[in-house]
Amino acid sequence: MCRLFIGADPSLWEAQTRSLRLDGVSTSVRLERFYWEVLEEIARRDGHSLARLIGRLSRECAEAGHDQGSFASFLRVCCGRYQALRLAGEIPAEGAIADLDAEAILARERQRRAPAQQYAEA
């Protein structure tokens, strides 16, 4: 099993720091190349640049009242959720993500997770 993971191209886990402007403030984000590639795919699907996508994620995260103490961790989770939702069939292979019904997807996700959470609490 582990061979499947350790045999991957080592460049995927090389950390890269990218500088960007978020709401007029210069900052840098350090992520592994794998995550940058996933973020670039997400941005491309909606016709955004990577900087615009990350800026939008940052703004919407702040507007929702979430702590952005570890923005890099948030971006990693965004990438993982994107991949998981694609595997679950919630995000189609093509098309803009912004056009999807986010509330309906989140409701279905909560329904799928409910049995697992009840089992964990027992």
C-alpha angles and dihedrals in degrees: 000000000000092000088070089062104033092045092062122111105284091220088074092073097040108119118236126190117212126189120220143156118248113190091338095311120115113230140152131228124202117206137150116266091249091063093046089054092051092047090050089053091050091048093047092052091060096038094250133132115243090250091052092049093050091046091052092048090050094049095045091046090053092045089054089055096245121154109249094196091129106027091168090058090049090053091050090052090048088056092048092048091049091054093044093049090049090052090048089054093244094117114046121224092254139025137062117308090210088066093060123101098250095184093054092047092049091049092052090047091053089051091051092048097045097081091048092050092048090051092049092051093051 
